[in-house]
Amino acid sequence: MFLSFGLFFDVKDVHSFCTNELFDLSKFSNLDIHFTHEEIKKDDIKRLNKVAGLKNYEGYLFRQKDSFVVYINNLSDNWITNIEFTCAKYGYKGLYVFADSESMFPAYMLYYFDGNKKRIIYSIKDGERWSFFNKGEPQFFEAGDYYNEHGATKKFNYEKLNSFCKRLGVDIESKDLLIPTETVYNTYVEKNFGF
């Protein structure tokens, strides 16, 4: 299984959120780039190849069946920092989920943001060993999980990621999770701007 997406709760107007808040570059002090935002039909979404830098950034923002606003892009970490900064600056709740059981370096990650509060939980295999990490105050969706188990994969794994997401109202096993129900906003870096 492979999943990588950002998600925002309680966004009223996706167009305004996209152009005025998520891509409000005043959150960053040293970005010399310009984003173009285009409305496209949901059938025009193409598969994004993961890249490492902003020079070839492309992403999509759209509302899905449960009214969450999904944020996907072609950056290797789904631009977690932008999700965090947007939640902190504008008071949103947001989530970043990553699950990879297919690669040489499998990992399970959950980043939860509620305004200025953040909770990070992940386990990742780096080389021969799994590592577990968590930061921030435990949240309601953890429901008494104290991570006392021995071994990183017992402390946080796909089953726990799935359980925590369900408690947040997000069904990561739903085939419709990342399917748009409305207009899609395609955002990309304007070519030849600042590069």
Buried (B, 14 or more C-beta within 10 A) or exposed (E): EEBBBBBBBEBEEBEEBBBEBBBBEEBEEEEEBEBEBEEBEEEEBEEBEEBEEBEBBBBBBBBBEBEBBBBBBBBEBBBBEBBBBBBBBBEBBBBBBBBBEEEEEBBBBBBBBBEEEBBBBBBBBEEEEBEBEBEBEBBEBBEEBEBEBEEBBBBBBBEBBBBBBEEBEBBBEEEEBBEBEEBBBBBBBEEEEEE
